[in-house]
Every structure is written in structure tokens, then in C-alpha cells.
Amino acid sequence: MRSVAGGVSAGLLLRIAPADASEKMTRAQAEYQDAPNGIYSCGLCTLFERPNACKVVEGEVSKDGWCKAFELAD
């Protein structure tokens, strides 16, 4: 019984650990495009990291791009 509880705790800790670069989506998985989606673009997204990176998509992204992970900044 004790090892089961310990295993669950360890599993939960692994899930809340920050994602590293290898856990990011590929541009294809994110359906990234170099053009905006209407008025929405990476430059307006909370996940965009200036000058050309994203918290959840691998590789370089354009501030004028867009993907399905888009989250509008408040």
C-alpha cells in the first residue's frame, strides 16, 4: 500500500514539473503558420517569447505567425 501512494506522489510531481524544450510541440503539431490568423498573431499571444520563440512550440516563430495553441494576452 505504501509503495502505491509513493508512486502516485512521484507521478504527480513529474506532471507539474516545467516543460523543457524536448516536450514542446513541433511546428507541424501546433499547425504553425508564418502568417496571422485574421487579427491574431504570435506577437499578441501569452506564449510568445520575444524576439522569436514560444513557450510551447519548438524552434523559431515569427511575431506575425499563428498556431492552434494561441492564447490572447489580456
Kinemage of the C-alpha trace (Angstrom):
@kinemage 1
@onewidth
@group {chain A} dominant
@subgroup {mainchain}
@vectorlist {calphas} color= white
{ca met a 1} P 0.000 0.000 0.000
{ca arg a 2} L 2.775 2.385 0.915
{ca ser a 3} L 4.643 1.985 -2.391
{ca val a 4} L 1.464 2.704 -4.345
{ca ala a 5} L 0.974 6.013 -2.546
{ca gly a 6} L 4.637 6.898 -3.092
{ca gly a 7} L 4.329 6.080 -6.782
{ca val a 8} L 1.279 8.284 -7.131
{ca ser a 9} L 3.063 11.177 -5.448
{ca ala a 10} L 6.083 10.796 -7.696
{ca gly a 11} L 3.818 10.675 -10.755
{ca leu a 12} L 2.071 13.864 -9.727
{ca leu a 13} L 5.379 15.624 -9.181
{ca leu a 14} L 6.527 14.688 -12.671
{ca arg a 15} L 3.365 16.105 -14.214
{ca ile a 16} L 3.740 19.532 -12.635
{ca ala a 17} L 7.433 19.928 -13.489
{ca pro a 18} L 8.080 22.670 -16.073
{ca ala a 19} L 8.298 21.526 -19.687
{ca asp a 20} L 11.708 21.550 -21.296
{ca ala a 21} L 12.443 22.103 -24.977
{ca ser a 22} L 12.083 18.403 -25.819
{ca glu a 23} L 8.481 18.453 -24.554
{ca lys a 24} L 7.404 21.291 -26.841
{ca met a 25} L 5.156 20.697 -29.850
{ca thr a 26} L 6.713 20.673 -33.272
{ca arg a 27} L 5.618 23.419 -35.636
{ca ala a 28} L 3.600 20.774 -37.536
{ca gln a 29} L 1.851 19.536 -34.365
{ca ala a 30} L 0.942 23.129 -33.480
{ca glu a 31} L -0.223 23.741 -37.061
{ca tyr a 32} L 2.061 26.788 -37.046
{ca gln a 33} L 1.827 29.189 -39.969
{ca asp a 34} L 4.049 32.201 -40.738
{ca ala a 35} L 1.014 34.407 -41.360
{ca pro a 36} L -1.512 35.689 -38.793
{ca asn a 37} L -4.999 34.210 -38.395
{ca gly a 38} L -7.069 37.286 -39.095
{ca ile a 39} L -6.088 39.841 -36.447
{ca tyr a 40} L -4.472 37.191 -34.193
{ca ser a 41} L -0.714 36.610 -34.275
{ca cys a 42} L 2.051 35.248 -32.062
{ca gly a 43} L 3.009 38.783 -31.050
{ca leu a 44} L -0.354 39.037 -29.234
{ca cys a 45} L -0.081 35.605 -27.595
{ca thr a 46} L 0.789 34.997 -23.925
{ca leu a 47} L 3.011 32.088 -25.003
{ca phe a 48} L 5.223 34.203 -27.288
{ca glu a 49} L 8.751 34.913 -26.019
{ca arg a 50} L 10.465 37.815 -27.723
{ca pro a 51} L 12.205 38.055 -30.033
{ca asn a 52} L 11.237 34.826 -31.847
{ca ala a 53} L 10.395 31.927 -29.510
{ca cys a 54} L 7.371 30.228 -27.979
{ca lys a 55} L 6.807 28.517 -24.636
{ca val a 56} L 5.082 25.530 -26.274
{ca val a 57} L 6.322 25.347 -29.901
{ca glu a 58} L 9.838 24.225 -30.872
{ca gly a 59} L 12.143 26.392 -32.922
{ca glu a 60} L 11.830 29.945 -34.093
{ca val a 61} L 8.425 31.540 -34.595
{ca ser a 62} L 7.530 34.895 -36.105
{ca lys a 63} L 5.653 37.562 -34.166
{ca asp a 64} L 3.435 37.659 -37.257
{ca gly a 65} L 2.790 33.876 -37.200
{ca trp a 66} L -0.043 31.914 -35.577
{ca cys a 67} L -0.762 28.385 -34.299
{ca lys a 68} L -3.555 26.404 -32.622
{ca ala a 69} L -2.026 26.995 -29.154
{ca phe a 70} L -2.731 30.744 -29.454
{ca glu a 71} L -3.793 32.400 -26.168
{ca leu a 72} L -4.758 36.063 -26.379
{ca ala a 73} L -2.949 38.247 -23.851
{ca asp a 74} L -5.186 40.278 -21.543
